[in-house]
Amino acid sequence: MATVKTNNPASINNQYQTYFSKQLLDYAVQALRKAEFGQTAPLPKSAGAQSIRFFRFGAPSAASVQDLTEGSAILESNYRELTLENVDATLSQIGQVIAVTDVLNATSLLNIMSQAVKTNGEDAALKCDTIVRDELVNNGDSDESDDRTKRYAQASTTWAELAAASNANGKITAVDLLDSVTQLKINRAPQISGHYVMISPPHVTRDLMNNTDWLEAHKYSAVQGLFKGEVGAFHGVKVIEDTNPYVEDAAGAKGTHVTSGGEIYSSFVMGGNAFGIPALAGESPKSPSVMITDTPDKSDPLNQTTTIGWKAYYCAKVLNSNYFTVLRSRTEYA
């Protein structure tokens, strides 16, 4: 029997449609670690202030300790005086708004409102982390003349020398980390949960973990992580990975985010009380909050748009520049 093969006419294809999966794909989310190592302070409701004042007493000193003679009192003029220093941190308002139309909200296959809230939270976290990062590195300082403690990888002693160095001669080494933490010890920087920490981008931690000294030390250690994002410990320093680094262009554009292959990355080796931030929790009006506006008003009488936004008062302030080091380095990661 003969078989007749027929082709479906093109019009039949109109019955097919693209199937949309409601399972959303993951997108890149920042690993932000800086703020958790700051000294937090609340700004309570009805405090009558828009800034936070941090205090510290003077460091120990032997200058007022005297030899005593039996029966002779210490003169009042020789009494030890307590000194009190303060650092003020002024908060600024930050926020953003996402608008969703009523038609989009009613017909969308995906939960647009839920994603708008999620995106607002992620953007807020990234903005606050960037404020901390820029304060620590002193974004905008063009001549490296501020009082922050700075170190440069390997043999470089200035930013210009590091910019002129090759990636191999400018990458971080275990000695750079050791020198940085040694400086913190000399400065008597307090520790954080019994350790110092280094906050670095993956480009830099990659070079450190590929260093011979690091590899040898970790052959025989099974140290459990203490902090989120921790990749290991060395010389008493917990190494934390963070994906929002301060990147500079080795060609001279400082503070810009570039991918020219000649980047200089800033890592932060720090102890406690290095910087202060507001405590973003509680009933303070300065705490961040998501506000959803979905009622009609004069500007939108038909209630055609719902807005989802957030607002916060935030800042970061260096409390003691001796309690952290800005360690700059190149990278061999390609």
LINNOR-V570986 format. One record per pair of residues at least 12 apart in sequence whose C-alpha atoms are under 8 Angstrom apart, sorted by the first residue. I is the first residue (numbers start at 0). GAP is how many residues later the second one is. Records with the same first field share a line. If there is no record, write none. Layout:
BEGIN
I=GAP / GAP
END
This chain:
BEGIN
21=87 / 88
28=93
29=96 / 212 / 213 / 214
30=198 / 210 / 211 / 212 / 213
31=93 / 94 / 97 / 210 / 211 / 212
32=96 / 166 / 195 / 196 / 207 / 208 / 209
33=95 / 98 / 99 / 165 / 208
34=94 / 97 / 242
36=155 / 235
37=234 / 235 / 236 / 237 / 238 / 239
38=233 / 234 / 235 / 236 / 237 / 238
39=236 / 237 / 238 / 239
40=235 / 236 / 237 / 238
41=236 / 237 / 238 / 239 / 242
42=235 / 236 / 241 / 243
43=239 / 240 / 241
44=238 / 239 / 240
49=40 / 41
50=37 / 38 / 39 / 40
51=36 / 37 / 38 / 39 / 226
52=33 / 34 / 35 / 36
53=32 / 33 / 34 / 35 / 222 / 265
54=29 / 30 / 31 / 32
55=28 / 29 / 30
56=25 / 26 / 27 / 28
57=24 / 25 / 26 / 27
63=14 / 15 / 16
64=15
86=232
87=229
88=187 / 226 / 227 / 228
89=225
90=222 / 223 / 224
91=221 / 222 / 223
92=218 / 219 / 220 / 221
93=217 / 218 / 219 / 220
94=29 / 214 / 215 / 216 / 217
95=24 / 213 / 214 / 215
96=23 / 210 / 211 / 212 / 213
97=18 / 22 / 209 / 210 / 211
98=206 / 207 / 208 / 209
99=12 / 13 / 205 / 206 / 207 / 208
100=203 / 204 / 205
101=201 / 202 / 203 / 204
102=201
112=195
115=192
116=173 / 191 / 192
119=170 / 188 / 189 / 190
123=186
125=118
127=186 / 187
128=115
129=114
130=184 / 185
131=183 / 184 / 185
132=112 / 113
133=112
134=181 / 182 / 183
135=139 / 181 / 182 / 190
136=109 / 129 / 189
138=116
139=114 / 115
141=112
143=15
146=174
147=173 / 174 / 176 / 177 / 178
148=172 / 173 / 175 / 176 / 177
149=175 / 176 / 177 / 178
150=29 / 174 / 175 / 176 / 177
151=18 / 24 / 175 / 176 / 177
152=16 / 17 / 18 / 19 / 20 / 23 / 174 / 175 / 176 / 177
153=15 / 16 / 17 / 18 / 19 / 21 / 22
154=14 / 15
155=14
161=167 / 168
162=87 / 88 / 99 / 101
163=86
165=164
166=95 / 163 / 164 / 165
167=162 / 163 / 164
169=159 / 160 / 161
170=33 / 36 / 158 / 159 / 160 / 161
171=32 / 35 / 36 / 157 / 158 / 159
172=34 / 35 / 38
173=34 / 37 / 39 / 40
176=58 / 92
177=57
179=89 / 145 / 147
180=15 / 54 / 56 / 88 / 89
183=86 / 87 / 138 / 139 / 140 / 141
186=135 / 136
187=135
188=82 / 83 / 133 / 134 / 135
189=81 / 82 / 83 / 133
190=80 / 81
191=79 / 80
194=41 / 42 / 43 / 76
195=40 / 41 / 42 / 73 / 74 / 75 / 76
196=40 / 41 / 42 / 43 / 71 / 72 / 73 / 74
197=39 / 40 / 41 / 42 / 69 / 70 / 71 / 72
198=40 / 41 / 42 / 43 / 68 / 69 / 70
199=39 / 40 / 41 / 42 / 43 / 45 / 66 / 67 / 68
200=40 / 41 / 42 / 43 / 44 / 64 / 66
201=39 / 40 / 41
202=128 / 129 / 130
203=61 / 63 / 125 / 126 / 127
204=34 / 36
205=127
206=124 / 125 / 126
213=20
216=17
226=13
227=12
228=12 / 13
244=20 / 21 / 22
245=19 / 20
246=16 / 17 / 18 / 19
247=15 / 16 / 17
248=13 / 14 / 15
249=12 / 13 / 14
260=73
261=68
262=67 / 68
263=64 / 65 / 66 / 67
264=63 / 64 / 65
265=60 / 61 / 62 / 63
266=59 / 60 / 61 / 62
267=56 / 57 / 58 / 59
268=55 / 56 / 57 / 58
269=53 / 54 / 55
270=52 / 53
271=51
272=46 / 47 / 50
273=44 / 45 / 46 / 47 / 48 / 49 / 50
274=41 / 42 / 43 / 44 / 45
275=40 / 41 / 42 / 43
276=37 / 38 / 39 / 40
277=36 / 37 / 38
285=26 / 27 / 28
286=25 / 26
287=22 / 23 / 24 / 25
288=21 / 22 / 23
289=18 / 19 / 20 / 21
290=16 / 17 / 18 / 19
291=14 / 15 / 16 / 17
292=13 / 14 / 15
293=12 / 13
END
